[in-house]
Amino acid sequence: MEAKMNNIILVPTDFSEVTENAMYQAVEAAKHLKYKVVLLHVIDKNTKAQLKKDYESVESIGVKLSTIADEVKSSHKVEMETVAKEGDIFTTIGEVARDIGANLLYLGTHGKTGMQKLTGSFAIKVVTSSPVPVVVVQKKPVNKGYKKIVMPITSDAGPWEKTKWATFIAKNFGAEIDIYQLDIPGLANAIDIITKHFDKEGVKYKVTKADGKNFSKKVIDYATASVADMIMIMTNPDKSFSTFLLGSYDEEMIFNTPQIPVMCINPRKYNWEKIFKL
């Protein structure tokens, strides 16, 4: 049975500049979607070390979260809640997302600044352990919402979830979807089903093909040239479908130099053609 979704965007924060940027991007999305934003700090060993260094108590975390939430509610008129929970970022973020029924997670990722160093393999582990799609953002702010989304298609395995979310974002933000297809045999059926669904839902789209050499760079270059607001990718399930994997191709896109936000979707174990009933 699927967990109930409660129209919530969860935003983990370590009070760094980039997680603040993730929060404000989540707030803008919440305005469009009429969602609530829940700001989370995971109290881990890094938090406790920083508190000790600053001569502060654990209770100060709750105070800090509440101050931020009150300021955002006042200035942006978005419903905000806060959670401070002991644990570690690799498991607790996913647990909280599941417990509160979050629909989306916004994750700020950065270099070696910030209390919890959500960078590289740390951020990847959070992404692949999430029960909901994760929008990974860096320092670059996005102020205009999502009007153009690049959606790479590299295989016919499990694109249902990505298609569903692309449709959801496109219809709520008035976005156009750029399907960027790896030009290999065997993808015609997947592209046909995706585009038929977009036609049915009234989603504006176009299809571009590219060969596989340096495909991640081509996706990023195309997204940059198109002034895209988001790249949408799918993680790959392992054989047991209990965990998800990201290869260098995905990581290059998540940590792209132009700092375009990337929505990462962990697929569900569904036959997506039967769900579409096409």
N, C-alpha and C positions, 0 to 999 in steps of 0.2 A: 504493500500500500504506500502511495506517495505521501510525503509530509505535506501538511497544509501550508499554503503560502499566505502570508498576512500583509502583502503590499508594503514591504519593508526593504530598505537598502541598508546593509550593514557596512560600517566603515571602521576598520581597525586603525588606531592612532598610537604613535609613540611620541606625539607632540612635536614632531619635526616639521619643517616647511613643506616637504613633499606629501606627508600624510594630511597636512592642512589643505593642500591643493586637492588631494583626493576627496576630502570632505566637501569642499566647495563644488567640485564637479558632481558629486553625488547629490548635493542640495539642488543644483540646477536640474538634474535629471528628475529628482523627486517632485519638483514643481510641475514638470510636464506630465509625470505619471500619477500625480496626486498620491505619492507614497510618503511614508514616514522614514526618517533617517535615524538609525541607532548607532551611536558613537561608542566604540569598544576600546578599552585598554586592557591588554592581558598583562597581569602582574606576574612577571617572571623573574629570573635571577638578575637579568639586566636592569629591570625596574628597581629591584631592591638594592642593587649596588649603587644606582644613581641616587636613590632616596637617601641612602646612608652617606654618600658623598655630600649631598646638599643639606643634610641634617633635617630631613623631612620625614613625616610618618606616612604609612600606607594610605591613611585616610585622606591625605592631600591629593591623591589621584582622583578620588571621587569629586572633590571640590573643584579641581582643575577641569574635569570633564563637564561638570554642571555649569561652570562659568562660560565655557565655550558654547555649550548647547543653548544657554540663555541668550547669548549674544547673537547666535545664528537665528534663533526663533524670532528675536526682536527685529533683526535687519532683513530677514528673508521670508518671514511668515511661513515657515515650514515646520511641521511637527517634528520634534527631536526628543529622543530618549538617550540615556547613557547606561553603560554596563562596565563595571570594573570587576574582573574575575581572575583569580589566581590560576596559573597553568603555564602552558608554553604555546608560542604562536603557531606551531605546526599542527597541533590538535585542537586547541581551545577555540580558535577562530571558527573552524568548521563546526565544532560542537555548538557554539553559540548561534551560528547561522541556522543550524538545524532546530535548535530549541525555540528560537523566536519566530521561526517560519519566514526567514528572509527570502526574498526573490532574487536579489542581486547583492554582490559584494564589490566594493570599490577599494582597491589596494594601491597605496602609494609606495613606490619602490625607489630606492636611492642608493647612493654610494656608501661610504663608511661614516656617514653622519647619522645622527638620530640614535635614540636609546636602544633600539632593537635591530638595527642594521638589516632592514628588509631589502636585501639586495641579492642578485645572482641566484645561487642554489637555494637560499633561504626563501626568497619570494616564490621560486618555482615550486617548492614543497608546499607552500600555502595554497598556491593555485591548484595544484593537482589533488589536494586533500579537500577541496571545497565541494559541498553538495550543491552549490548553485553557481551560475556563471560569475566570473570575476573580471571586472574592468580594471586593468593594470594601467596606472598613470604615473608619469614622471613629474618633473618640475614645471613643465610648460603648461600654462593655464589654457583651458578651452572655455570660451565665453559664449559661443553662439549655438550651443547644442550640437546635435548630430544631424547634419544635412547630407553628408556623403560618406558611405561606408564601403570599404573594400572587403570583399568576401572571397578569399582564396579557396579554390577547390582543387585538391590534389589526389583524391581517391573517391570511390563510390561507397566507402565504408562510413556508416553512421552520420550522414549529413542532415538527418531530420531535425535534431536539436538546433543546429546552426540555422537552418531554414526557418524554423519556428521563431527563434529569437531575432533573426534579421527582419522578418515580417513584423514582429512586435515593435521593434525599434523604429522601423521605417514608418509604420502607421501612426505611432505616437509622436514622432519628431518631424514627420514630413520629409523623410530622408530618401535618397536614391541609393540603390544597391549596385555597386560595380562588382559583378562576378568575374574574378580573375582566375581563369582556368588553366591548369597545367595541360599543355597540349600533348596528351598521350591517348592511345586507344583505350576504350572501355569507359570513358566518362560521359559519353553521349546520353545514356539513359538517365544518369543522375542529374545532369544539367537540364534535360527535358522535364523531369519531374519538378525540379526546383523552379524553373521558369513558369511551368503551368500553374504551380501554386501561387507564385507572385502575380501572374495574370488574374487568377481567380480572386486574389485579395486586393487587387488594384495597386500593387507596389511597383513603382517605377524602377527599372533596372536596365543594365546593358551587360553584354558578355564580351570579355577580351581574352584571347588565348596567348600563352607564352610558353616557350620551351623550358625544360627543367634545369638548364645550366644556371647556377647561382639564383635559384628561384626565389629564395627569401629576399635577396637584394633587389630582384626585379619587382617583387610585391611592394617593398618599402619605397623604391624609386617611383613606382606607379602611383602609390598612395600620396607621396609627396608632391609629384607633378599634378595630381588631381586635386590637391588641397583637401585630402580626405580628413574627416574628423574622427574616424575610428577604423581599425582593422579588426575583423572578426575571425578567430581561428578555433579549430576543434582539437582538443587533446586526443591522444590515442589510448584506448583501453588495453590493459595487458590481457593475457589469455583467460584469466579468471574473471575479468571485468570488475574486479574489486578495487583496483587502483588505476591511475592514469599516468601516461608517460609523455614527456616533452623532449623532442630531439633538438639538435642544434638549430634546425630550420625554425622551429617555434621560438626558441630562446632569442634568436637574432631579431625576430619580429617584436617580441615582448619588450626587449631592451633597445628598440630601434633608436638611432641617433637623432632623427627629427622629433622624437618624443611624441609620436602619435599614440593616443590611447588604444589599447588592445583588449578586446573582449575575448576571454578564454572560456570555452564551453566544454565541460566534461560530459561525454555522451551517456545516454541511458541505454539500457539493454532492451531496445525495442526494434521491431521490424517497421521502419518508418514508412514504407510503401503501404503497409496495411493500415497504419494510422491515418495517412492521407486518403486512403481508399480511392486511389487513382488507378 
